[in-house]
Amino acid sequence: MQRFTVGLIQMAPEKTKDASIAKAADMVERAARAGARLVCLPELFATAYFCQTEDHAHFGLAESLPGPTTEAMAEVARKAKVTLVAPIFERRAPGVYHNSQAVIGPDGKILGIYRKMHIPDDPGFYEKFYFTPGDLGFASFDTPVGPVGTLICWDQWFPEAARLTAMTGAMILFYPTAIGWQPAEKDEFGAEQRDAWMTIQRSHAIANGLFVAAVNRVGTETASDGSEIEFWGSSFIAGPFGKILAQASTDKEEIVLAEVDPAECERTRQIWPFLRDRRIDAYEGMCRRFLK
């Protein structure tokens, strides 16, 4: 595997799904012109972050996979000649919806699908109302640039998810994300929250000897009840030693580019052989909720 450039699309949604998809397409094509061969969009990029409230009307935003959004993104991937990670609100069946994403190859074909495994339920992030937990497990997908692992947002806080995805052979792990500050908390907790978000993902890169990329949305979104989330952007890519290779601002739409050398994963794992030294004979308790 040769060195290649990764592109992270940090964006805010437009007022309509069609306008958001058009913006995303333009940014993906710009990333490709800048040299990117593997590009990732933010979580639920085609719509506002509707999970701020519980509203049955929002189920109307969901669509099949494959469907209109993935078909549009497949055309973009073909045109730009990139591998594209495209998140989507998936309607699997009546009453069964997932927070999903498709990995689309440069020929426009879907190489794999991931459904978000960990579903949060917090003020302003009422995802359990909308999303059924994923049932496809943790996986990496073979692409022209190498094996790519994909998780989504809340998954990023769970080392088990990163480890299991790494164990499928991933050399880079993407976390499309929708995370930000709530105005009442920002002054007191904002800096610590953002730092924790970056630290946990950098730790996944270190513990697993791979590249990790977090791709967040940006801007303030106001729900129908007046509540707000200020999405903090800060999209970044970290190398296998946890070093930040490139990072976006907290408040602007940006295309983040970074060169990735897959050989660095093997070199790092030779120096820090964590996978070799795992005591798989002693981890039975990990399959239990708690040990007391």
C-alpha positions, 0 to 999 in steps of 0.5 A: 500500500502506498501513501495517499491523501485523506480528505475530511469534510467539515460542513454545516447542513443547508435548509434542504437535503438537496442543497446539503447534498450539493454542498457536500458534492462540491466539497468532495470534488474540491478535496479530490482536486487537492489530491484526496483519494479517501474522503469522509463526510460528517454524521447525518450530513444531509440534514440538520441534527434532528435528534435535539428533539423527539418528533415523529415527523423527522422519520420522514427524513430517512431513506433506504440504503442504497437510496437517493443520497447514496446514489448521489454520493456514488455519482460524486465518488465516480466523478471525483475518483475517490473512495467516499464514506457517506453517512445516512439516516437509513430506513430499513423497514417500517419502524426500523431505522438506523444511523448508518453509513456507506463506504463507496468506491471510486467506481460508485459501488458500495463496498460496505455498510456500517450501522451505528452500534452505540446509541446515546440518549442525552439532553439534545441528543435523543438518538434512542428515539430514532435509531435501532442499534446496529446489527452488522458488527464491527468491520473494515472494508477493502478499498483501493487505498487499503482496509478502512474501518468506520464507526460513528460518533458515540462509538468513539467513546468505547475502546472495545469498538475501536479494538474490534474494528482494528482487529478486522484489519483496518489501517485507518478508522473514521468517526463521522460525528455530530458533537458540540456544546450546549450554551448552558454548559460551554463556559464551565465544561466546554474546554474539557469536553472538547479535550476529552473528545480529542483525547479518547480518539487519539488514544484509540490511534495509539492503542491500536497502531492505526490512523484515526479521523474524526469528521464533525459538523460545524455551526449552531443549530436551533431545534423547534423547541428553541434548544441549541447545539454549537457544533465544535468542528475541530475535525482532525486526523491522528497518526498511530502515535496519536500525533495530530496530523491536521485539524480544522477550526471550531467555527468554519466549514473546511476541507482537512487534508493529510497524507497517510502512510499505511506502512507507519501502522506496521512500524508502530506496531513493531515498536509498541506490540500491543496486539501481540501482548494482549492477554486474550485468555484473561478477558472473559469478563469483558463480555459482562456488564460489570464484575461486582 
